[in-house]
Amino acid sequence: MGEEYLFIYDGQTWWLKLTDVEQIIDYHKQTGGRYEGAVNLYMKFKQEGKEWYNLLEDMPIQERIEIMQSKDFKYLQCAIIKAQQVEGTIFDGFRCLNMEIGQGELETIREHGAVFINPAGGHTHGIKTVQFCRRKQLVFPHFKREEIRIKQFNGGRHWYAYIGDMQIRDGDCLKWNTREAAQAAAEAIVN
């Protein structure tokens, strides 16, 4: 992507903000392995001699429930449906699924100016920014309490809060009058 990735925190979840088609293409290139688990699951079923219409047949109920709740199985189901629609292979189904998702993201940009993608690949629009973080690599932030740093400049009266590679902000505010207030602002991000 050449530029930085912009991650937005809405108070609960980190989102990747994309604003043009080049960013969508880059995102899909970077996350191309999204369906790897679903492909592996399909290959496992094929080795067991199962077809798309009997994937769960003869499976104990608890195992069936667990597998049906997995992200990989859901991707596999979507790819099977797409493959049937285009009368193609399972791999055609995965390609169509990826194209449909990308088209939806592009439409969101056209309608709303930006698309926000969560770590699971879901997308939406209109996310309110509580914090933001820019990164050179497509790695969603996942901060830990031990990454919090509170600093005060020599001779300074204010306190500044950082977590990992991000400076904490509260709207336009980047500094606090007490160490405790800066610490509380940082802890709100990792809770």
Summary of the structure (lengths in Angstrom):
residues: 191
radius of gyration: 21.6
end to end distance: 31.0
largest distance: 72.7
contacts: 492
relative contact order: 0.15
helix: 48%
strand: 18%
